[in-house]
Amino acid sequence: MFKDKRSHRNVPRPVKGLFILMMISVVIFVLGQVIMFLWNTILVEVTGVKVINFWQAIGLFALSRILFGSFHFNKGRQMKRKMRRGAKWREKWMNMSEEERAEFKQRWKDRCNRPPKTQI
């Protein structure tokens, strides 16, 4: 059906940049609207706080991301790294003999079944 799987690479850089900029703008707009809607419909009635506008909602979102987490731009890379690490363990497990597997399982059982350390 599709002859060239790399057809997306033929798109000029300015067009890609414009598309990414538009998508970021849409995401920021939608997030701001959702945060503003939820704040103004829930918190105003429940706690009696002031109504906020769009820019305050965006600021609130940025502040919450800074205080309670980061903007996680590298999740894709981290996931690939975890998948590769899992593949290494799977390959290592498949190359173990039955005795090595039994010993490995026993060590993990011993490690997991230890009584918790008591603190004085």
C-alpha positions in Angstrom: 0.0 0.0 0.0 2.7 2.5 1.0 5.9 2.1 -0.9 8.1 4.5 1.0 7.8 4.2 4.8 10.0 7.3 5.1 7.7 9.7 3.3 7.4 11.8 6.5 11.2 12.6 6.2 10.6 14.5 2.9 8.6 17.2 4.7 10.6 20.4 4.9 11.9 21.5 8.3 9.9 24.8 8.4 6.7 22.9 7.8 7.5 20.4 10.5 8.4 23.2 12.9 5.1 25.0 12.1 3.1 21.8 12.6 4.8 21.2 16.0 4.3 24.8 17.1 0.6 24.6 16.1 0.2 21.3 18.0 1.8 22.7 21.1 -0.4 25.8 20.9 -3.5 23.6 20.7 -2.4 21.4 23.6 -1.7 24.5 25.8 -5.1 26.1 24.8 -7.0 22.9 25.6 -5.2 22.4 28.9 -5.8 26.0 29.9 -9.5 25.8 29.1 -9.9 22.5 31.0 -8.0 23.8 34.1 -10.0 27.1 34.0 -13.3 25.2 33.6 -12.6 22.8 36.4 -11.3 25.5 38.7 -14.3 27.8 38.1 -17.0 25.2 38.3 -15.7 23.1 41.2 -13.5 25.2 43.5 -15.4 28.4 43.3 -18.5 26.7 44.7 -16.8 24.3 47.1 -14.2 26.6 48.7 -15.3 30.1 47.7 -12.0 31.0 45.9 -11.9 33.6 43.2 -12.7 32.8 39.5 -9.6 32.6 37.3 -9.0 33.5 33.7 -7.2 31.6 31.0 -3.7 33.0 31.6 -4.0 32.3 35.4 -5.0 28.7 34.5 -1.9 28.3 32.3 0.2 29.8 35.2 -1.3 27.4 37.6 -0.6 24.5 35.4 3.1 25.6 35.0 3.5 26.1 38.7 2.0 22.7 39.6 4.3 21.0 37.1 7.3 22.8 38.5 6.4 22.0 42.1 5.0 18.5 41.8 6.8 17.1 38.8 8.7 17.9 35.7 7.6 18.3 32.1 8.8 14.7 31.2 9.9 15.3 27.6 12.1 12.1 27.5 9.5 9.5 28.4 9.9 7.8 25.1 13.6 7.4 25.5 13.2 6.1 29.1 10.6 3.6 28.0 12.9 2.3 25.2 15.8 2.0 27.7 13.5 0.0 30.1 12.4 -2.3 27.3 16.0 -3.0 26.2 16.9 -3.7 29.8 14.0 -6.2 30.0 15.1 -7.8 26.8 18.6 -8.3 28.2 17.2 -10.0 31.3 14.9 -12.2 29.2 17.9 -13.3 27.1 20.0 -13.9 30.2 17.1 -16.1 31.6 16.8 -18.1 28.4 20.5 -18.9 28.5 20.5 -20.1 32.1 20.5 -23.8 32.8 17.8 -25.4 35.0 20.1 -25.4 38.0 21.0 -21.7 37.6 17.3 -20.9 37.2 16.4 -22.8 40.4 19.2 -21.0 42.3 18.1 -17.6 41.0 14.5 -18.3 42.0 15.6 -19.4 45.5 17.7 -16.3 46.0 14.7 -14.1 45.1 12.4 -16.1 47.4 14.9 -15.7 50.2 15.2 -12.0 49.5 11.5 -11.4 49.3 10.5 -13.6 52.3 12.8 -12.0 54.8 11.1 -10.6 57.8 11.1 -6.8 57.9 13.8 -5.1 59.9 12.5 -3.8 63.2 13.4 -0.2 64.1 14.1 0.6 67.7 
